[in-house]
């Protein structure tokens, strides 16, 4: 009897979270994109860099949410002969560009703020205040909508949620700056607030960018312990050796595993297979599993 393969995939249970995520993203996208336009106009009219930096962040938010929506749409497309995993990876590409956008926007705001520190510009504090408060309310609403989705397991949802949290802080920063401008005439509070927002934007951008690179480079998922899986397999009395163990992610919530096992001569491989699959899925939360078994031969001529 030749090599013995098995392949298993469970993953239809998250279809209800999937549609809830999509709906949350769509509502959030409409709210954010609409308010971003108001913030750009307000930033220009009041001459506030803090508002414009928040609008820049909202633009990247709108792009992030739009890309996430597209990613879900593409992710639903069935696997084809040329794309055997379907379009699930589009989500990671979306997160990658998303992270890159955040980094570029924050660098642009740093550059603008640098010039304003030397030549503070007159800012209309009251207008800035009104728009910032409205922005804060929109962001709180969107953060609440997204938080009800699956922000822990799905990199796409998490990157969108991080954007909105950053935005929320941006609105708080703009409100604080507006108060300082109204009561003390401190125009320099505006570039200071914009720099503080940009630091947060930069950090979250780098984080999302790094995570998406890890998936694109077929790195192991952060929550999966490869050595733990290897040890678990070697602990089974029927298994003599473990080789070619690979764990990677197709998308952020789709970890995959392949492994070759050498097993003792007279073993019920089907029963062993079921046990191993259930064990790996329950203990290590990997559901897409391919196991190849070879029976033990005293001195295998392949080696």
Buried (B, 14 or more C-beta within 10 A) or exposed (E): EEEBEBEBEEEEEBEEBBEBBBEBBBBBBEBBBEBBEBBBEBBEEBBBBBBBBBBBBBBBBBBBBBBBBBBBEBBBEEEEEEBEBBBBBBBBBBBBBBBBBBBBBBBBBBEBBEEBEEEBEEBBBEBBBBBBBBBBEBBBBBBEBBEEBBBEBBBBBBBBBBBBBBBBBBBBBBBBBBBBBBEEEBBBBBBBBBBBBBBBBBBBBBBBBEBBBBBBEEEBBEEBBBEEBBEBBEEBEBBBEBEEBEBBBBBBBBBBBBBBBBBEEEBEBEEBBEEBBEBBBEEBEBBBBBBBBBBBEEEEEEE
